[in-house]
Amino acid sequence: MLSYKVKVRKGRANLWGNPQITKVFDTDLILFFRVDENGDGIQFGYKKKDDPEVSCGTLEPGESFAITLEKVLVVYADCAGDTFLDCAILASAD
């Protein structure tokens, strides 16, 4: 497991990858992330190669989500204020 923290400050931050990446990988990795209780809510989404960006919705402080990283170029979070996201990357149990 790899864990890390991402600061999202009045704009967009990438939790995984970058939209400029051109090579994608078949992977069984899963990204878990949780919004800090003392921060602001986020909007988040992802982008896969050759597909449009997908907005997944909103998470409020203290809420969490998991997304598979299969062929994903970037997972992002947008915030109108400031917050931290605790992130962990795990291999699938399959």
N, C-alpha and C positions, 0 to 999 in steps of 0.2 A: 504494500500500500504506500502510496505517495500522498502526503497531505501538505497543504499550503494555504496561505491567506491572500486574498486579492482585495485591494482598495478600489472602490468605485466612487469617483468624485465628479459630480455634475457632468455626466456624459457617459460614454461607453468604455467598458473594460472587457478584455478577452479573458475568459476563464480557461479556455483551452484553444490552442492554435492561433491561426491568423487567416483572414480571408485571402491573403496574397499567396498562400501555399498552393502549389500546383499538383503535388503528389498526395494521394490519399492511400490509406492502408486498411486492409481487412483486419479488424481487431475485436477482441472480446472485452475491451476495457469499458468501464462505466464511470462516469463523473458524477459524484454526489456533491451538492453544494447547499449551504445553509446561510441565510441572511442573519447578520448580527442583531440581537435583540435591541441594542441601543442605537441602531442606525435607521436609515430610511428604507422604504420598500423599493423593489426593482422591477423592471420589465426585462424579460430574457428571451433568448431564442438561439437559433443555430443556422449554419449554412453547410450544405453538402456540395461537392463539386458539380458544376453544370446545372444546379438547381437554384431557384430563388431562395432568398433568406426566409426563414420560417420564424414568426413570432409565436412564442409558446404561452405567454401570459404574464401575470404579475405574482410576485411573492412579497408578503409583508414581513416585517421583522420577526425573527424566530421561526419562520417557515423554511422548508427545505424541498429539494427536488433531486431526481436522479435521471440521467440521460445516457444512453449507450453512445459510444464514440465511433461506431462502425461507419466508415467513410465520411466522417465529419471533418470539415476544414476548420471551423471555429464555433465555439459556444461563447456567447456574449451576454453581458448584463448592462442595462442602462439605468441610471439613477438621476433623479432631479436634485437630490441633495448629496449626502455623504453616507457611505456604509462600508462595512467589510463583509466579505463572503468567505466562509471557511469551506475549503474544497478538499476532496479526497478522490484519488483515482484508484479503482480496484479492478481486478480481473473478475470476469463473470464466473459464476459457480458451475456453469455448464461443462 
